[in-house]
Amino acid sequence: MRYIKLILFSFIGMLFIGAHTIIGVEASEINNEVISLDSLDPSITISNPMSAEELISEYMKNEKVDYITARTALFPNNEDKSFEKKMSNNIETPQEVVPFANRYRTLEKNITQHGNVYFYCATSESPPSFRGIVQVLNAGYNTGTKIYSGTLYYNLVNANRIDFILNGHLYNSGTFGTSGGGSIGIGQSATLNFSVSYSTSYYSAVYVNSRVNF
């Protein structure tokens, strides 16, 4: 009887250790930041915190646009003012300075064989207890060598989740323009439109209903 009790106690102890290990993964600290299980999705890349200037540089690289276009897409209320001045001039109003004091990150989702979707976010950073998305400043879709005609709908469901839908078509070559998109807060949504003015050689349809967790 004593032997049976020892076996039972050993089995219970193993269960407790296993449960503790699983919980530890769900709220593990990696680089001093709490990473959820969803964040460990290999198709999702979350950047380190960036300055506004660094975010603009990322937008330029991902969307293949110039500095003014990137700055206007991310910070449209400041397109007619010196960005450097806004970062350093203390006599400007708090309403103008505060947006550039936030931390920023990019959230990237790889769409198998169809490129990458990007979300350019202003975030609140207080690891390890809390971090969250304050705003999605804009979104983008880089198809690599293909041309996309369609829409990118995105919804900031809460401070840690963006739902999105890609719905359109890919072409091997052509020219396109974008409209819509822009900044959204929690509980809001927007649609970025990709219109093709010239295209050749149809490639495939694209429909992706997915999400990115932060």
C-alpha positions as a LaTeX table, in Angstrom:
\begin{tabular}{lrrr}
\hline
Residue & $x$ (\AA) & $y$ (\AA) & $z$ (\AA) \\
\hline
Met1 & 0.00 & 0.00 & 0.00 \\
Arg2 & 2.83 & 2.39 & 0.86 \\
Tyr3 & 4.44 & 1.57 & $-2.50$ \\
Ile4 & 1.23 & 2.50 & $-4.34$ \\
Lys5 & 1.00 & 5.84 & $-2.46$ \\
Leu6 & 4.60 & 6.68 & $-3.44$ \\
Ile7 & 3.79 & 6.02 & $-7.09$ \\
Leu8 & 0.67 & 8.24 & $-6.90$ \\
Phe9 & 2.58 & 11.12 & $-5.25$ \\
Ser10 & 5.32 & 10.87 & $-7.88$ \\
Phe11 & 2.74 & 10.98 & $-10.71$ \\
Ile12 & 0.99 & 14.04 & $-9.21$ \\
Gly13 & 4.34 & 15.80 & $-8.84$ \\
Met14 & 5.17 & 15.17 & $-12.49$ \\
Leu15 & 1.80 & 16.62 & $-13.55$ \\
Phe16 & 2.41 & 19.75 & $-11.47$ \\
Ile17 & 5.87 & 20.28 & $-12.98$ \\
Gly18 & 4.48 & 19.77 & $-16.50$ \\
Ala19 & 1.68 & 22.27 & $-15.94$ \\
His20 & 4.11 & 24.82 & $-14.54$ \\
Thr21 & 6.32 & 24.42 & $-17.63$ \\
Ile22 & 3.38 & 25.06 & $-20.00$ \\
Ile23 & 2.35 & 28.17 & $-18.09$ \\
Gly24 & 5.95 & 29.33 & $-18.18$ \\
Val25 & 6.00 & 29.17 & $-21.98$ \\
Glu26 & 2.76 & 31.15 & $-22.26$ \\
Ala27 & 4.20 & 33.99 & $-20.21$ \\
Ser28 & 7.90 & 33.52 & $-20.74$ \\
Glu29 & 10.30 & 36.43 & $-20.78$ \\
Ile30 & 12.37 & 36.73 & $-23.93$ \\
Asn31 & 14.64 & 39.78 & $-24.11$ \\
Asn32 & 12.79 & 41.20 & $-21.07$ \\
Glu33 & 9.45 & 41.14 & $-22.92$ \\
Val34 & 6.45 & 38.90 & $-22.31$ \\
Ile35 & 5.86 & 36.79 & $-25.41$ \\
Ser36 & 2.48 & 35.08 & $-25.83$ \\
Leu37 & 2.05 & 31.71 & $-27.54$ \\
Asp38 & 0.50 & 33.45 & $-30.56$ \\
Ser39 & 3.57 & 35.69 & $-30.84$ \\
Leu40 & 5.69 & 32.56 & $-31.34$ \\
Asp41 & 3.98 & 31.94 & $-34.69$ \\
Pro42 & 6.96 & 31.70 & $-37.11$ \\
Ser43 & 5.02 & 33.59 & $-39.80$ \\
Ile44 & 4.79 & 36.68 & $-37.56$ \\
Thr45 & 7.70 & 39.07 & $-36.99$ \\
Ile46 & 7.48 & 41.79 & $-34.33$ \\
Ser47 & 10.17 & 44.45 & $-34.47$ \\
Asn48 & 11.97 & 45.95 & $-31.50$ \\
Pro49 & 10.68 & 49.36 & $-30.31$ \\
Met50 & 11.64 & 52.12 & $-32.75$ \\
Ser51 & 11.69 & 55.89 & $-32.98$ \\
Ala52 & 9.40 & 57.70 & $-35.41$ \\
Glu53 & 12.32 & 58.20 & $-37.80$ \\
Glu54 & 13.14 & 54.49 & $-37.71$ \\
Leu55 & 9.51 & 53.62 & $-38.41$ \\
Ile56 & 9.53 & 55.92 & $-41.44$ \\
Ser57 & 12.68 & 54.18 & $-42.70$ \\
Glu58 & 10.99 & 50.79 & $-42.33$ \\
Tyr59 & 7.96 & 52.03 & $-44.28$ \\
Met60 & 10.23 & 53.32 & $-47.05$ \\
Lys61 & 12.00 & 49.96 & $-47.32$ \\
Asn62 & 8.88 & 47.76 & $-47.16$ \\
Glu63 & 6.62 & 49.85 & $-49.38$ \\
Lys64 & 9.39 & 51.06 & $-51.72$ \\
Val65 & 8.51 & 54.77 & $-51.45$ \\
Asp66 & 10.43 & 57.97 & $-50.75$ \\
Tyr67 & 10.79 & 59.74 & $-47.40$ \\
Ile68 & 8.01 & 62.31 & $-47.88$ \\
Thr69 & 5.52 & 59.67 & $-49.01$ \\
Ala70 & 6.37 & 57.45 & $-46.03$ \\
Arg71 & 6.21 & 60.28 & $-43.50$ \\
Thr72 & 2.85 & 61.48 & $-44.86$ \\
Ala73 & 1.41 & 57.95 & $-44.80$ \\
Leu74 & 2.37 & 57.46 & $-41.14$ \\
Phe75 & 2.03 & 61.01 & $-39.77$ \\
Pro76 & $-0.37$ & 62.85 & $-42.11$ \\
Asn77 & $-1.04$ & 65.78 & $-39.73$ \\
Asn78 & 2.61 & 66.84 & $-39.90$ \\
Glu79 & 3.41 & 66.68 & $-43.61$ \\
Asp80 & 3.90 & 70.47 & $-43.87$ \\
Lys81 & 6.23 & 70.83 & $-40.87$ \\
Ser82 & 9.85 & 69.95 & $-40.20$ \\
Phe83 & 9.94 & 66.48 & $-38.70$ \\
Glu84 & 13.28 & 67.09 & $-37.01$ \\
Lys85 & 12.01 & 70.33 & $-35.50$ \\
Lys86 & 9.00 & 68.57 & $-34.00$ \\
Met87 & 11.28 & 66.05 & $-32.34$ \\
Ser88 & 13.40 & 68.69 & $-30.59$ \\
Asn89 & 11.46 & 71.94 & $-30.16$ \\
Asn90 & 10.14 & 72.06 & $-26.59$ \\
Ile91 & 8.02 & 75.19 & $-27.07$ \\
Glu92 & 5.50 & 73.42 & $-29.32$ \\
Thr93 & 2.20 & 72.35 & $-27.83$ \\
Pro94 & 2.01 & 68.98 & $-26.03$ \\
Gln95 & $-0.61$ & 67.78 & $-28.54$ \\
Glu96 & 1.97 & 68.11 & $-31.33$ \\
Val97 & 4.89 & 66.61 & $-29.42$ \\
Val98 & 3.21 & 63.61 & $-27.72$ \\
Pro99 & 2.66 & 61.46 & $-30.87$ \\
Phe100 & 6.40 & 61.50 & $-31.55$ \\
Ala101 & 7.24 & 60.53 & $-27.96$ \\
Asn102 & 5.51 & 57.14 & $-28.38$ \\
Arg103 & 7.33 & 53.98 & $-29.18$ \\
Tyr104 & 6.68 & 52.37 & $-32.53$ \\
Arg105 & 6.87 & 48.86 & $-33.94$ \\
Thr106 & 6.17 & 46.99 & $-37.14$ \\
Leu107 & 4.16 & 43.78 & $-37.06$ \\
Glu108 & 4.79 & 41.61 & $-40.13$ \\
Lys109 & 2.81 & 38.58 & $-41.30$ \\
Asn110 & 4.24 & 36.30 & $-43.99$ \\
Ile111 & 1.62 & 35.07 & $-46.45$ \\
Thr112 & 2.95 & 31.83 & $-47.94$ \\
Gln113 & 3.85 & 32.39 & $-51.62$ \\
His114 & 2.10 & 35.77 & $-51.59$ \\
Gly115 & 4.49 & 38.16 & $-49.81$ \\
Asn116 & 4.17 & 40.02 & $-46.51$ \\
Val117 & 1.55 & 42.18 & $-44.80$ \\
Tyr118 & 2.85 & 44.99 & $-42.57$ \\
Phe119 & 1.24 & 46.98 & $-39.76$ \\
Tyr120 & 2.94 & 50.16 & $-38.55$ \\
Cys121 & 1.95 & 50.69 & $-34.93$ \\
Ala122 & 2.26 & 53.16 & $-32.07$ \\
Thr123 & 2.61 & 51.11 & $-28.90$ \\
Ser124 & 2.58 & 51.40 & $-25.13$ \\
Glu125 & 5.60 & 49.65 & $-23.61$ \\
Ser126 & 5.72 & 48.56 & $-19.96$ \\
Pro127 & 7.29 & 45.08 & $-19.98$ \\
Pro128 & 6.91 & 42.63 & $-18.44$ \\
Ser129 & 3.52 & 43.61 & $-17.00$ \\
Phe130 & 1.89 & 45.20 & $-20.06$ \\
Arg131 & 2.45 & 46.21 & $-23.63$ \\
Gly132 & $-0.13$ & 47.00 & $-26.25$ \\
Ile133 & $-0.97$ & 48.66 & $-29.54$ \\
Val134 & $-2.30$ & 52.20 & $-29.13$ \\
Gln135 & $-2.85$ & 52.83 & $-32.85$ \\
Val136 & $-2.25$ & 51.18 & $-36.18$ \\
Leu137 & $-0.81$ & 54.15 & $-38.09$ \\
Asn138 & $-1.04$ & 52.44 & $-41.48$ \\
Ala139 & $-0.73$ & 49.08 & $-43.19$ \\
Gly140 & 1.01 & 47.73 & $-46.27$ \\
Tyr141 & 1.30 & 44.70 & $-48.50$ \\
Asn142 & 4.56 & 43.83 & $-50.27$ \\
Thr143 & 4.13 & 41.09 & $-52.89$ \\
Gly144 & 7.76 & 40.99 & $-53.96$ \\
Thr145 & 7.86 & 40.82 & $-57.76$ \\
Lys146 & 4.08 & 40.62 & $-58.24$ \\
Ile147 & 1.47 & 43.37 & $-58.64$ \\
Tyr148 & $-1.59$ & 43.30 & $-56.39$ \\
Ser149 & $-5.07$ & 44.52 & $-57.25$ \\
Gly150 & $-7.54$ & 44.35 & $-54.38$ \\
Thr151 & $-8.02$ & 45.38 & $-50.77$ \\
Leu152 & $-6.39$ & 45.01 & $-47.37$ \\
Tyr153 & $-8.97$ & 45.36 & $-44.59$ \\
Tyr154 & $-7.63$ & 45.63 & $-41.05$ \\
Asn155 & $-9.27$ & 45.93 & $-37.64$ \\
Leu156 & $-7.56$ & 46.69 & $-34.31$ \\
Val157 & $-9.71$ & 44.35 & $-32.20$ \\
Asn158 & $-7.87$ & 45.12 & $-28.96$ \\
Ala159 & $-4.46$ & 46.27 & $-27.76$ \\
Asn160 & $-2.92$ & 42.91 & $-28.64$ \\
Arg161 & $-4.71$ & 41.77 & $-31.80$ \\
Ile162 & $-5.11$ & 42.93 & $-35.42$ \\
Asp163 & $-7.52$ & 41.05 & $-37.70$ \\
Phe164 & $-7.06$ & 41.47 & $-41.46$ \\
Ile165 & $-8.44$ & 40.29 & $-44.80$ \\
Leu166 & $-6.61$ & 40.32 & $-48.13$ \\
Asn167 & $-8.98$ & 39.96 & $-51.08$ \\
Gly168 & $-7.80$ & 40.47 & $-54.66$ \\
His169 & $-5.60$ & 39.24 & $-57.51$ \\
Leu170 & $-1.91$ & 39.09 & $-58.36$ \\
Tyr171 & $-0.33$ & 39.88 & $-61.73$ \\
Asn172 & 3.21 & 39.24 & $-62.93$ \\
Ser173 & 3.77 & 42.85 & $-63.97$ \\
Gly174 & 2.06 & 46.22 & $-64.16$ \\
Thr175 & 1.57 & 49.49 & $-62.30$ \\
Phe176 & $-0.63$ & 50.22 & $-59.32$ \\
Gly177 & $-1.64$ & 52.93 & $-56.87$ \\
Thr178 & $-3.05$ & 52.91 & $-53.34$ \\
Ser179 & $-5.79$ & 54.81 & $-51.54$ \\
Gly180 & $-7.53$ & 54.63 & $-48.19$ \\
Gly181 & $-5.87$ & 52.98 & $-45.22$ \\
Gly182 & $-4.56$ & 55.28 & $-42.52$ \\
Ser183 & $-4.69$ & 55.38 & $-38.74$ \\
Ile184 & $-7.13$ & 53.43 & $-36.56$ \\
Gly185 & $-7.59$ & 53.07 & $-32.80$ \\
Ile186 & $-8.87$ & 50.16 & $-30.74$ \\
Gly187 & $-12.22$ & 48.93 & $-32.04$ \\
Gln188 & $-11.78$ & 50.69 & $-35.39$ \\
Ser189 & $-11.06$ & 49.41 & $-38.89$ \\
Ala190 & $-9.82$ & 50.69 & $-42.26$ \\
Thr191 & $-9.36$ & 49.42 & $-45.80$ \\
Leu192 & $-6.29$ & 49.99 & $-47.96$ \\
Asn193 & $-7.17$ & 49.82 & $-51.67$ \\
Phe194 & $-4.75$ & 48.71 & $-54.41$ \\
Ser195 & $-5.83$ & 49.71 & $-57.91$ \\
Val196 & $-4.01$ & 48.50 & $-61.03$ \\
Ser197 & $-3.87$ & 50.83 & $-64.02$ \\
Tyr198 & $-1.91$ & 48.45 & $-66.21$ \\
Ser199 & $-1.27$ & 44.74 & $-65.82$ \\
Thr200 & $-0.07$ & 41.75 & $-67.82$ \\
Ser201 & 0.03 & 38.01 & $-67.26$ \\
Tyr202 & $-2.47$ & 37.06 & $-64.55$ \\
Tyr203 & $-0.84$ & 35.10 & $-61.72$ \\
Ser204 & $-3.42$ & 34.06 & $-59.08$ \\
Ala205 & $-6.26$ & 35.04 & $-56.78$ \\
Val206 & $-5.50$ & 36.00 & $-53.17$ \\
Tyr207 & $-7.84$ & 35.60 & $-50.23$ \\
Val208 & $-6.42$ & 35.57 & $-46.71$ \\
Asn209 & $-8.47$ & 35.97 & $-43.51$ \\
Ser210 & $-6.01$ & 36.05 & $-40.63$ \\
Arg211 & $-4.72$ & 37.97 & $-37.61$ \\
Val212 & $-1.57$ & 39.19 & $-35.95$ \\
Asn213 & $-1.16$ & 39.02 & $-32.17$ \\
Phe214 & 1.14 & 41.36 & $-30.28$ \\
\hline
\end{tabular}
